[in-house]
Structure formats: C-alpha cells, structure tokens
Amino acid sequence: MAGKWSLALHGGAGPVFGRDYTKEETHMKSLLEQGAERLENGGSAVDVVEAMCMEFERCGLHLAGKGASPNTKGEYELDAAIMDGRTRNAGAIAALQGFEHPIKAARLVMDKTPNVLIVGEGANALATQAGLSTIDSPDDYYVPVESRTVQVGDPAFGTVGAVALDIYGDLAAATSTGGIGSKTPGRVGDSALLGAGTWADERIAISCTGLGEYFIRANAAADASARIRYGGASAQDAVQGALDDVKRLGGEGGMIAVTASGEIIALTNSGGLKRALANSDGVREVATFL
C-alpha cells in the first residue's frame, strides 16, 4: 500500500551506565519490526501504538506493566494514556490496580466513555466491566525492574511509550508506566496527563519519560506542539526546547516524537534513552545510550 509511515518506541530514559541492555534492545527490535509490518500493511497509528505498549507492559523489562514497582504501601498503581491525533480523542487511566494491561483500560476510556481520564476505583470498575485480564497475585506477577537494575538512590525512568504516523497521514501516541518506585499512594505522574507526558494532534505525536512532576510543570508534550504551531519552530527544535524547559526546572528524562511529515525525533537530557525507530524509507535504529 502507498503512503509513508514512521514509528518510534521508548523504554525509558536515564539508563544505568555499565549495565548491559542487550535483552531490552533485542525485545525492542522485535517490537519495532512487528509495528513496522502493521503500519506497512495499513494498520492505524492508534492501534499500533496501543499494541506496542501492550507488549512493553507484558515483557517485564521496563518500569511499566509487569516490571512496575510498588508504592510505599506495597501496592502496584499503574497509569497509561493514548491519544488519536486525527480527532484528538484521548483516554487515560491512573492508579489502576490488578490488571495486566493499563493501556487497554486507557483505550476503553477513549472509545467507550465520554471521559478522558478515570482514576482509582473508577478505572478498576471500568476494566472489570470490560473483562480485561486481571492479576490474581500481584506479589507473584510483578518483577520490579527498579530493584533489579538501579543502585539505591538512583532515579529509574522506565516509562514505555510509542508514537506513530500511519499511511493515511494520522498520528497517535501512547504511554504506560508503573510510576516511580516507592511513590506516594495515589501519586500520578505525567504519563496519564494529556499534554504533559502524552500528546498527539495534526502536527506531532509525543511520548515522554522521566521525572513526571517536572514534565507536568512544563506541560512538555503539548508545549512542543505549541512551539511548532505558534512559534514556527522546527520539530527538532520544538522538542529540544520543551526538554530544555524540563531541564531548567530541574527535571531529567526524554521524549520521542513523530511528525505529520514522517520525521522521527528521540531526545534526552539524561545520558541515554532506550529507543527504537523505523520508517517507510528503511530507517531502523535501536539504541540505549547517546
């Protein structure tokens, strides 16, 4: 089928220097090829980014889904968001407990409710009613990546995300996270907040990773689009400018983006970003460090 497409994935910023990320990169490469094939064959951007996040959640290699860490009460509260750039329809959930795929719950909010964000018990009820896959024993299911890969006191940015342009010219973004380890119960980071950690419109689709409070304060994802729309910035400069604003506030992290023209951007201010990039022109890149 004719039409250009682009896809970018991330498994979090701030990798630990000296650690081997071969397993994560191998998995991302496999995901990238799956997503590329779907886009090449006419899959919609919104379906592809959801599917990519589901696989990230399932793998247990990142601070999202199965790899999430517990909060200070020992509970696992997960957040996710998805946004369709063509319509700006969006769905998000926060503090979801007991379900394998938060991104599927976010998609339910977008497709099946008049709402954008549903949290806590409401999110759990929606997922239960829809029959989403549940977790019987959280302590047996989760394999907290933070305890396996990060030295005590080091930040862990393991949020996962996907952004895509499909052959029809539509953009979409999705982000999923387990938050930060030992977080305050009920804490919600940027991933579930449209404009802060996840955004898609007719210009650009963005997924962020890092210390969520700073991305929220910078409204980083929507800010990048605004820099293009109102300031005439290039996409590269717009994303870099938004990330610089996060840094100015004291935050670290990264952003992936795909534009309506198919340009792919992956930037970080934290020394590395687990990323996988592909497009219809033959680009294939999987890397962790800068």
Phi and psi in degrees as GROMACS dihedral restraints (atoms count N, CA, C in turn):
[ dihedral_restraints ]
;  ai    aj    ak    al  type     phi  dphi    fc
    3     4     5     6     1   -77.7    20    10
    4     5     6     7     1   162.7    20    10
    6     7     8     9     1   112.5    20    10
    7     8     9    10     1   136.2    20    10
    9    10    11    12     1   -82.9    20    10
   10    11    12    13     1   155.0    20    10
   12    13    14    15     1  -143.1    20    10
   13    14    15    16     1   158.7    20    10
   15    16    17    18     1  -146.5    20    10
   16    17    18    19     1   151.3    20    10
   18    19    20    21     1  -146.5    20    10
   19    20    21    22     1   135.9    20    10
   21    22    23    24     1  -135.3    20    10
   22    23    24    25     1   139.0    20    10
   24    25    26    27     1  -125.2    20    10
   25    26    27    28     1   151.6    20    10
   27    28    29    30     1  -140.4    20    10
   28    29    30    31     1   149.1    20    10
   30    31    32    33     1  -118.4    20    10
   31    32    33    34     1    21.6    20    10
   33    34    35    36     1   111.1    20    10
   34    35    36    37     1   152.2    20    10
   36    37    38    39     1   -99.2    20    10
   37    38    39    40     1   179.2    20    10
   39    40    41    42     1    65.8    20    10
   40    41    42    43     1    46.1    20    10
   42    43    44    45     1   -63.8    20    10
   43    44    45    46     1   155.7    20    10
   45    46    47    48     1   -85.3    20    10
   46    47    48    49     1   119.1    20    10
   48    49    50    51     1   -64.8    20    10
   49    50    51    52     1   136.8    20    10
   51    52    53    54     1    95.1    20    10
   52    53    54    55     1   -13.2    20    10
   54    55    56    57     1   -89.3    20    10
   55    56    57    58     1   145.3    20    10
   57    58    59    60     1   -87.7    20    10
   58    59    60    61     1   120.5    20    10
   60    61    62    63     1  -106.5    20    10
   61    62    63    64     1    24.9    20    10
   63    64    65    66     1   -58.6    20    10
   64    65    66    67     1   -42.5    20    10
   66    67    68    69     1   -62.7    20    10
   67    68    69    70     1   -45.1    20    10
   69    70    71    72     1   -64.4    20    10
   70    71    72    73     1   -42.8    20    10
   72    73    74    75     1   -67.0    20    10
   73    74    75    76     1   -38.5    20    10
   75    76    77    78     1   -62.7    20    10
   76    77    78    79     1   -42.3    20    10
   78    79    80    81     1   -65.5    20    10
   79    80    81    82     1   -43.5    20    10
   81    82    83    84     1   -63.2    20    10
   82    83    84    85     1   -37.2    20    10
   84    85    86    87     1   -61.7    20    10
   85    86    87    88     1   -42.6    20    10
   87    88    89    90     1   -63.4    20    10
   88    89    90    91     1   -45.2    20    10
   90    91    92    93     1   -60.3    20    10
   91    92    93    94     1   -42.7    20    10
   93    94    95    96     1   -58.3    20    10
   94    95    96    97     1   -44.5    20    10
   96    97    98    99     1   -67.3    20    10
   97    98    99   100     1   -37.5    20    10
   99   100   101   102     1   -62.6    20    10
  100   101   102   103     1   -46.4    20    10
  102   103   104   105     1   -66.2    20    10
  103   104   105   106     1   -40.3    20    10
  105   106   107   108     1   -61.1    20    10
  106   107   108   109     1   -42.8    20    10
  108   109   110   111     1   -63.3    20    10
  109   110   111   112     1   -41.1    20    10
  111   112   113   114     1   -64.6    20    10
  112   113   114   115     1   -42.8    20    10
  114   115   116   117     1   -66.9    20    10
  115   116   117   118     1   -42.0    20    10
  117   118   119   120     1   -59.0    20    10
  118   119   120   121     1   -34.4    20    10
  120   121   122   123     1   -92.4    20    10
  121   122   123   124     1    12.2    20    10
  123   124   125   126     1    97.1    20    10
  124   125   126   127     1    10.1    20    10
  126   127   128   129     1   -64.6    20    10
  127   128   129   130     1   148.2    20    10
  129   130   131   132     1   -78.5    20    10
  130   131   132   133     1   149.2    20    10
  132   133   134   135     1   -57.4    20    10
  133   134   135   136     1   -41.7    20    10
  135   136   137   138     1   -68.8    20    10
  136   137   138   139     1   -36.4    20    10
  138   139   140   141     1   -68.6    20    10
  139   140   141   142     1   -39.1    20    10
  141   142   143   144     1   -67.6    20    10
  142   143   144   145     1   -43.9    20    10
  144   145   146   147     1   -66.7    20    10
  145   146   147   148     1   -34.3    20    10
  147   148   149   150     1   -63.4    20    10
  148   149   150   151     1   -46.5    20    10
  150   151   152   153     1   -61.9    20    10
  151   152   153   154     1   -39.8    20    10
  153   154   155   156     1   -63.8    20    10
  154   155   156   157     1   -43.4    20    10
  156   157   158   159     1   -66.8    20    10
  157   158   159   160     1   -35.3    20    10
  159   160   161   162     1   -60.2    20    10
  160   161   162   163     1   -42.9    20    10
  162   163   164   165     1   -68.1    20    10
  163   164   165   166     1   -37.2    20    10
  165   166   167   168     1   -60.9    20    10
  166   167   168   169     1   -43.9    20    10
  168   169   170   171     1   -63.6    20    10
  169   170   171   172     1   -33.7    20    10
  171   172   173   174     1   -75.8    20    10
  172   173   174   175     1   -28.7    20    10
  174   175   176   177     1   -77.1    20    10
  175   176   177   178     1   -26.7    20    10
  177   178   179   180     1    74.4    20    10
  178   179   180   181     1    15.7    20    10
  180   181   182   183     1   -97.2    20    10
  181   182   183   184     1    -6.5    20    10
  183   184   185   186     1  -133.8    20    10
  184   185   186   187     1   169.0    20    10
  186   187   188   189     1   -80.5    20    10
  187   188   189   190     1    58.6    20    10
  189   190   191   192     1  -158.3    20    10
  190   191   192   193     1   155.3    20    10
  192   193   194   195     1    53.5    20    10
  193   194   195   196     1  -128.1    20    10
  195   196   197   198     1   -62.6    20    10
  196   197   198   199     1   -24.3    20    10
  198   199   200   201     1   -89.1    20    10
  199   200   201   202     1     5.5    20    10
  201   202   203   204     1   -64.4    20    10
  202   203   204   205     1   154.5    20    10
  204   205   206   207     1  -106.9    20    10
  205   206   207   208     1   153.6    20    10
  207   208   209   210     1   -76.8    20    10
  208   209   210   211     1   159.4    20    10
  210   211   212   213     1   -83.7    20    10
  211   212   213   214     1  -171.7    20    10
  213   214   215   216     1   -68.6    20    10
  214   215   216   217     1   -14.2    20    10
  216   217   218   219     1   -95.1    20    10
  217   218   219   220     1     1.7    20    10
  219   220   221   222     1    81.1    20    10
  220   221   222   223     1    14.1    20    10
  222   223   224   225     1  -102.3    20    10
  223   224   225   226     1   153.3    20    10
  225   226   227   228     1  -106.0    20    10
  226   227   228   229     1   112.0    20    10
  228   229   230   231     1  -117.3    20    10
  229   230   231   232     1   120.7    20    10
  231   232   233   234     1  -116.5    20    10
  232   233   234   235     1   149.4    20    10
  234   235   236   237     1  -124.5    20    10
  235   236   237   238     1   151.7    20    10
  237   238   239   240     1  -160.9    20    10
  238   239   240   241     1   157.5    20    10
  240   241   242   243     1  -150.2    20    10
  241   242   243   244     1   152.2    20    10
  243   244   245   246     1  -142.9    20    10
  244   245   246   247     1   144.0    20    10
  246   247   248   249     1  -143.5    20    10
  247   248   249   250     1   133.6    20    10
  249   250   251   252     1   -96.9    20    10
  250   251   252   253     1   112.8    20    10
  252   253   254   255     1   -67.1    20    10
  253   254   255   256     1   -26.4    20    10
  255   256   257   258     1   -66.3    20    10
  256   257   258   259     1   -42.0    20    10
  258   259   260   261     1  -108.8    20    10
  259   260   261   262     1   -13.7    20    10
  261   262   263   264     1    62.2    20    10
  262   263   264   265     1    18.8    20    10
  264   265   266   267     1   -64.7    20    10
  265   266   267   268     1   144.3    20    10
  267   268   269   270     1  -153.4    20    10
  268   269   270   271     1   155.2    20    10
  270   271   272   273     1  -144.0    20    10
  271   272   273   274     1   144.2    20    10
  273   274   275   276     1  -149.4    20    10
  274   275   276   277     1   150.7    20    10
  276   277   278   279     1  -131.8    20    10
  277   278   279   280     1   154.8    20    10
  279   280   281   282     1  -144.0    20    10
  280   281   282   283     1   150.1    20    10
  282   283   284   285     1    56.0    20    10
  283   284   285   286     1    37.3    20    10
  285   286   287   288     1   -76.9    20    10
  286   287   288   289     1   135.6    20    10
  288   289   290   291     1  -126.9    20    10
  289   290   291   292     1   136.7    20    10
  291   292   293   294     1    89.6    20    10
  292   293   294   295     1    14.3    20    10
  294   295   296   297     1  -128.4    20    10
  295   296   297   298     1   143.0    20    10
  297   298   299   300     1   -69.9    20    10
  298   299   300   301     1   -35.2    20    10
  300   301   302   303     1  -127.3    20    10
  301   302   303   304     1    88.3    20    10
  303   304   305   306     1   -56.2    20    10
  304   305   306   307     1   -33.6    20    10
  306   307   308   309     1   -65.9    20    10
  307   308   309   310     1   -29.8    20    10
  309   310   311   312     1   -68.5    20    10
  310   311   312   313     1   -35.7    20    10
  312   313   314   315     1   -66.8    20    10
  313   314   315   316     1   -39.4    20    10
  315   316   317   318     1   -63.0    20    10
  316   317   318   319     1   -40.5    20    10
  318   319   320   321     1   -63.4    20    10
  319   320   321   322     1   -37.1    20    10
  321   322   323   324     1   -60.2    20    10
  322   323   324   325     1   -43.0    20    10
  324   325   326   327     1   -59.0    20    10
  325   326   327   328     1   -42.6    20    10
  327   328   329   330     1   -67.7    20    10
  328   329   330   331     1   -44.7    20    10
  330   331   332   333     1   -89.0    20    10
  331   332   333   334     1   -29.3    20    10
  333   334   335   336     1  -115.2    20    10
  334   335   336   337     1    -1.7    20    10
  336   337   338   339     1  -133.0    20    10
  337   338   339   340     1   164.5    20    10
  339   340   341   342     1   -86.1    20    10
  340   341   342   343     1     5.1    20    10
  342   343   344   345     1   -96.7    20    10
  343   344   345   346     1   171.4    20    10
  345   346   347   348     1  -112.5    20    10
  346   347   348   349     1   -41.0    20    10
  348   349   350   351     1  -131.9    20    10
  349   350   351   352     1   126.5    20    10
  351   352   353   354     1  -128.0    20    10
  352   353   354   355     1   135.9    20    10
  354   355   356   357     1  -125.8    20    10
  355   356   357   358     1   163.4    20    10
  357   358   359   360     1    53.1    20    10
  358   359   360   361     1  -129.4    20    10
  360   361   362   363     1   -60.2    20    10
  361   362   363   364     1   -34.9    20    10
  363   364   365   366     1   -65.0    20    10
  364   365   366   367     1   -40.7    20    10
  366   367   368   369     1   -65.6    20    10
  367   368   369   370     1   -42.6    20    10
  369   370   371   372     1   -61.3    20    10
  370   371   372   373     1   -40.8    20    10
  372   373   374   375     1   -65.8    20    10
  373   374   375   376     1   -41.7    20    10
  375   376   377   378     1   -62.3    20    10
  376   377   378   379     1   -45.5    20    10
  378   379   380   381     1   -66.1    20    10
  379   380   381   382     1   -37.9    20    10
  381   382   383   384     1   -65.0    20    10
  382   383   384   385     1   -46.6    20    10
  384   385   386   387     1   -60.3    20    10
  385   386   387   388     1   -34.9    20    10
  387   388   389   390     1   -82.1    20    10
  388   389   390   391     1    -7.5    20    10
  390   391   392   393     1    75.0    20    10
  391   392   393   394     1    29.5    20    10
  393   394   395   396     1   -67.3    20    10
  394   395   396   397     1   152.1    20    10
  396   397   398   399     1   -60.5    20    10
  397   398   399   400     1   129.6    20    10
  399   400   401   402     1  -103.2    20    10
  400   401   402   403     1   166.5    20    10
  402   403   404   405     1  -112.9    20    10
  403   404   405   406     1   115.4    20    10
  405   406   407   408     1   -72.3    20    10
  406   407   408   409     1   -42.6    20    10
  408   409   410   411     1  -132.3    20    10
  409   410   411   412     1    94.6    20    10
  411   412   413   414     1   -53.4    20    10
  412   413   414   415     1   -39.8    20    10
  414   415   416   417     1   -65.6    20    10
  415   416   417   418     1   -27.2    20    10
  417   418   419   420     1   -87.9    20    10
  418   419   420   421     1   -28.1    20    10
  420   421   422   423     1   -81.7    20    10
  421   422   423   424     1   -48.2    20    10
  423   424   425   426     1   -76.8    20    10
  424   425   426   427     1   143.2    20    10
  426   427   428   429     1  -126.8    20    10
  427   428   429   430     1    78.6    20    10
  429   430   431   432     1   -50.0    20    10
  430   431   432   433     1   115.0    20    10
  432   433   434   435     1   -68.0    20    10
  433   434   435   436     1   -28.6    20    10
  435   436   437   438     1   -61.1    20    10
  436   437   438   439     1   -41.3    20    10
  438   439   440   441     1   -72.8    20    10
  439   440   441   442     1   -16.4    20    10
  441   442   443   444     1   -97.4    20    10
  442   443   444   445     1   -20.6    20    10
  444   445   446   447     1  -127.0    20    10
  445   446   447   448     1    -9.1    20    10
  447   448   449   450     1  -123.4    20    10
  448   449   450   451     1   136.6    20    10
  450   451   452   453     1   -69.9    20    10
  451   452   453   454     1   151.1    20    10
  453   454   455   456     1   -56.2    20    10
  454   455   456   457     1   129.6    20    10
  456   457   458   459     1    93.8    20    10
  457   458   459   460     1   -15.0    20    10
  459   460   461   462     1   -82.9    20    10
  460   461   462   463     1   143.9    20    10
  462   463   464   465     1   -74.2    20    10
  463   464   465   466     1   150.5    20    10
  465   466   467   468     1  -123.6    20    10
  466   467   468   469     1   114.2    20    10
  468   469   470   471     1  -109.0    20    10
  469   470   471   472     1    87.2    20    10
  471   472   473   474     1  -112.2    20    10
  472   473   474   475     1    14.1    20    10
  474   475   476   477     1   -53.1    20    10
  475   476   477   478     1   145.3    20    10
  477   478   479   480     1  -114.2    20    10
  478   479   480   481     1   154.8    20    10
  480   481   482   483     1  -162.8    20    10
  481   482   483   484     1   164.0    20    10
  483   484   485   486     1  -146.7    20    10
  484   485   486   487     1   141.8    20    10
  486   487   488   489     1  -133.6    20    10
  487   488   489   490     1   145.3    20    10
  489   490   491   492     1  -150.5    20    10
  490   491   492   493     1   150.6    20    10
  492   493   494   495     1  -115.6    20    10
  493   494   495   496     1   126.4    20    10
  495   496   497   498     1   -97.7    20    10
  496   497   498   499     1   174.8    20    10
  498   499   500   501     1   -69.7    20    10
  499   500   501   502     1    -9.6    20    10
  501   502   503   504     1   -91.4    20    10
  502   503   504   505     1    -2.5    20    10
  504   505   506   507     1    90.1    20    10
  505   506   507   508     1    11.3    20    10
  507   508   509   510     1   -97.2    20    10
  508   509   510   511     1   146.5    20    10
  510   511   512   513     1  -111.5    20    10
  511   512   513   514     1   152.8    20    10
  513   514   515   516     1  -154.7    20    10
  514   515   516   517     1   155.5    20    10
  516   517   518   519     1  -139.2    20    10
  517   518   519   520     1   147.8    20    10
  519   520   521   522     1  -146.4    20    10
  520   521   522   523     1   144.6    20    10
  522   523   524   525     1  -141.8    20    10
  523   524   525   526     1   142.3    20    10
  525   526   527   528     1  -141.2    20    10
  526   527   528   529     1   143.1    20    10
  528   529   530   531     1  -153.1    20    10
  529   530   531   532     1   155.4    20    10
  531   532   533   534     1   -98.4    20    10
  532   533   534   535     1     6.4    20    10
  534   535   536   537     1    75.9    20    10
  535   536   537   538     1  -157.8    20    10
  537   538   539   540     1  -101.3    20    10
  538   539   540   541     1   149.2    20    10
  540   541   542   543     1   -63.4    20    10
  541   542   543   544     1   146.6    20    10
  543   544   545   546     1    56.6    20    10
  544   545   546   547     1    36.9    20    10
  546   547   548   549     1   -77.7    20    10
  547   548   549   550     1   162.0    20    10
  549   550   551   552     1   -65.0    20    10
  550   551   552   553     1   132.2    20    10
  552   553   554   555     1   -54.8    20    10
  553   554   555   556     1   133.1    20    10
  555   556   557   558     1    87.2    20    10
  556   557   558   559     1    -4.2    20    10
  558   559   560   561     1   -64.9    20    10
  559   560   561   562     1   134.1    20    10
  561   562   563   564     1  -121.3    20    10
  562   563   564   565     1   126.1    20    10
  564   565   566   567     1   -90.6    20    10
  565   566   567   568     1  -157.8    20    10
  567   568   569   570     1   -81.3    20    10
  568   569   570   571     1   -23.2    20    10
  570   571   572   573     1   -55.9    20    10
  571   572   573   574     1   -41.5    20    10
  573   574   575   576     1   -85.9    20    10
  574   575   576   577     1    -3.2    20    10
  576   577   578   579     1  -101.9    20    10
  577   578   579   580     1   110.5    20    10
  579   580   581   582     1   -62.5    20    10
  580   581   582   583     1   128.5    20    10
  582   583   584   585     1   102.1    20    10
  583   584   585   586     1   -32.6    20    10
  585   586   587   588     1   -88.2    20    10
  586   587   588   589     1   -59.5    20    10
  588   589   590   591     1  -113.0    20    10
  589   590   591   592     1   -12.7    20    10
  591   592   593   594     1  -142.3    20    10
  592   593   594   595     1   135.2    20    10
  594   595   596   597     1  -160.9    20    10
  595   596   597   598     1   142.6    20    10
  597   598   599   600     1  -151.2    20    10
  598   599   600   601     1   133.2    20    10
  600   601   602   603     1  -142.3    20    10
  601   602   603   604     1  -156.9    20    10
  603   604   605   606     1   -79.1    20    10
  604   605   606   607     1    -7.8    20    10
  606   607   608   609     1  -103.2    20    10
  607   608   609   610     1   -43.1    20    10
  609   610   611   612     1  -156.8    20    10
  610   611   612   613     1   149.6    20    10
  612   613   614   615     1  -120.1    20    10
  613   614   615   616     1   134.9    20    10
  615   616   617   618     1  -137.8    20    10
  616   617   618   619     1   140.0    20    10
  618   619   620   621     1  -131.3    20    10
  619   620   621   622     1   134.0    20    10
  621   622   623   624     1  -111.8    20    10
  622   623   624   625     1   159.8    20    10
  624   625   626   627     1  -148.6    20    10
  625   626   627   628     1   142.1    20    10
  627   628   629   630     1   147.2    20    10
  628   629   630   631     1  -159.2    20    10
  630   631   632   633     1   -74.3    20    10
  631   632   633   634     1   104.0    20    10
  633   634   635   636     1   -57.5    20    10
  634   635   636   637     1   -35.5    20    10
  636   637   638   639     1   -58.3    20    10
  637   638   639   640     1   -36.4    20    10
  639   640   641   642     1   -74.6    20    10
  640   641   642   643     1   -36.5    20    10
  642   643   644   645     1   -68.1    20    10
  643   644   645   646     1   -33.3    20    10
  645   646   647   648     1   -66.4    20    10
  646   647   648   649     1   -47.2    20    10
  648   649   650   651     1   -64.4    20    10
  649   650   651   652     1   -27.9    20    10
  651   652   653   654     1   -92.0    20    10
  652   653   654   655     1    -8.4    20    10
  654   655   656   657     1    44.6    20    10
  655   656   657   658     1    50.9    20    10
  657   658   659   660     1   -61.5    20    10
  658   659   660   661     1   -45.3    20    10
  660   661   662   663     1   -66.6    20    10
  661   662   663   664     1   -48.0    20    10
  663   664   665   666     1   -69.1    20    10
  664   665   666   667     1   -30.1    20    10
  666   667   668   669     1   -61.5    20    10
  667   668   669   670     1   -39.6    20    10
  669   670   671   672     1   -60.9    20    10
  670   671   672   673     1   -44.0    20    10
  672   673   674   675     1   -64.4    20    10
  673   674   675   676     1   -40.1    20    10
  675   676   677   678     1   -64.2    20    10
  676   677   678   679     1   -34.7    20    10
  678   679   680   681     1   -63.8    20    10
  679   680   681   682     1   -32.8    20    10
  681   682   683   684     1   -73.9    20    10
  682   683   684   685     1   -48.7    20    10
  684   685   686   687     1   -67.0    20    10
  685   686   687   688     1   -47.3    20    10
  687   688   689   690     1   -98.2    20    10
  688   689   690   691     1   -28.4    20    10
  690   691   692   693     1  -103.3    20    10
  691   692   693   694     1    -6.9    20    10
  693   694   695   696     1    68.9    20    10
  694   695   696   697     1    20.8    20    10
  696   697   698   699     1   -71.7    20    10
  697   698   699   700     1   152.1    20    10
  699   700   701   702     1   -67.1    20    10
  700   701   702   703     1   158.4    20    10
  702   703   704   705     1   -60.9    20    10
  703   704   705   706     1   -41.5    20    10
  705   706   707   708     1   -60.3    20    10
  706   707   708   709     1   -47.1    20    10
  708   709   710   711     1   -67.3    20    10
  709   710   711   712     1   -34.7    20    10
  711   712   713   714     1   -65.5    20    10
  712   713   714   715     1   -46.1    20    10
  714   715   716   717     1   -67.0    20    10
  715   716   717   718     1   -42.2    20    10
  717   718   719   720     1   -63.0    20    10
  718   719   720   721     1   -40.6    20    10
  720   721   722   723     1   -63.4    20    10
  721   722   723   724     1   -42.0    20    10
  723   724   725   726     1   -65.1    20    10
  724   725   726   727     1   -40.3    20    10
  726   727   728   729     1   -68.6    20    10
  727   728   729   730     1   -35.2    20    10
  729   730   731   732     1   -63.7    20    10
  730   731   732   733     1   -35.6    20    10
  732   733   734   735     1   -66.6    20    10
  733   734   735   736     1   -39.9    20    10
  735   736   737   738     1   -58.8    20    10
  736   737   738   739     1   -45.3    20    10
  738   739   740   741     1   -63.4    20    10
  739   740   741   742     1   -39.6    20    10
  741   742   743   744     1   -61.6    20    10
  742   743   744   745     1   -32.7    20    10
  744   745   746   747     1   -78.9    20    10
  745   746   747   748     1   -12.5    20    10
  747   748   749   750     1   110.3    20    10
  748   749   750   751     1     6.5    20    10
  750   751   752   753     1   -99.0    20    10
  751   752   753   754     1   157.8    20    10
  753   754   755   756     1  -126.6    20    10
  754   755   756   757     1   155.5    20    10
  756   757   758   759     1   160.3    20    10
  757   758   759   760     1  -154.6    20    10
  759   760   761   762     1  -155.6    20    10
  760   761   762   763     1   170.7    20    10
  762   763   764   765     1  -144.8    20    10
  763   764   765   766     1   139.4    20    10
  765   766   767   768     1  -113.9    20    10
  766   767   768   769     1   149.0    20    10
  768   769   770   771     1  -151.1    20    10
  769   770   771   772     1   150.5    20    10
  771   772   773   774     1  -132.0    20    10
  772   773   774   775     1   136.9    20    10
  774   775   776   777     1  -102.7    20    10
  775   776   777   778     1   170.4    20    10
  777   778   779   780     1   -64.2    20    10
  778   779   780   781     1   -22.1    20    10
  780   781   782   783     1   -88.3    20    10
  781   782   783   784     1    -4.4    20    10
  783   784   785   786     1    98.0    20    10
  784   785   786   787     1    -0.2    20    10
  786   787   788   789     1   -65.2    20    10
  787   788   789   790     1   138.8    20    10
  789   790   791   792     1  -112.9    20    10
  790   791   792   793     1   133.7    20    10
  792   793   794   795     1  -130.5    20    10
  793   794   795   796     1   134.5    20    10
  795   796   797   798     1  -140.8    20    10
  796   797   798   799     1   109.7    20    10
  798   799   800   801     1  -130.1    20    10
  799   800   801   802     1   151.5    20    10
  801   802   803   804     1  -149.9    20    10
  802   803   804   805     1   153.6    20    10
  804   805   806   807     1  -116.0    20    10
  805   806   807   808     1    20.4    20    10
  807   808   809   810     1  -121.1    20    10
  808   809   810   811     1    17.8    20    10
  810   811   812   813     1    91.0    20    10
  811   812   813   814     1   -13.3    20    10
  813   814   815   816     1  -178.3    20    10
  814   815   816   817     1   161.5    20    10
  816   817   818   819     1  -153.4    20    10
  817   818   819   820     1   117.7    20    10
  819   820   821   822     1   -68.2    20    10
  820   821   822   823     1   116.3    20    10
  822   823   824   825     1  -146.2    20    10
  823   824   825   826     1   155.6    20    10
  825   826   827   828     1  -144.7    20    10
  826   827   828   829     1   127.8    20    10
  828   829   830   831     1  -129.1    20    10
  829   830   831   832     1   140.7    20    10
  831   832   833   834     1  -153.8    20    10
  832   833   834   835     1   152.6    20    10
  834   835   836   837     1  -150.9    20    10
  835   836   837   838     1   175.4    20    10
  837   838   839   840     1   -72.1    20    10
  838   839   840   841     1    -9.6    20    10
  840   841   842   843     1   -87.7    20    10
  841   842   843   844     1     1.4    20    10
  843   844   845   846     1   102.6    20    10
  844   845   846   847     1     2.3    20    10
  846   847   848   849     1   -64.9    20    10
  847   848   849   850     1   132.2    20    10
  849   850   851   852     1  -143.5    20    10
  850   851   852   853     1   117.8    20    10
  852   853   854   855     1  -141.8    20    10
  853   854   855   856     1   130.1    20    10
  855   856   857   858     1  -132.2    20    10
  856   857   858   859     1   123.8    20    10
  858   859   860   861     1  -156.8    20    10
  859   860   861   862     1   165.7    20    10
  861   862   863   864     1  -120.4    20    10
  862   863   864   865     1   -54.3    20    10
  864   865   866   867     1   -93.2    20    10
  865   866   867   868     1   164.3    20    10
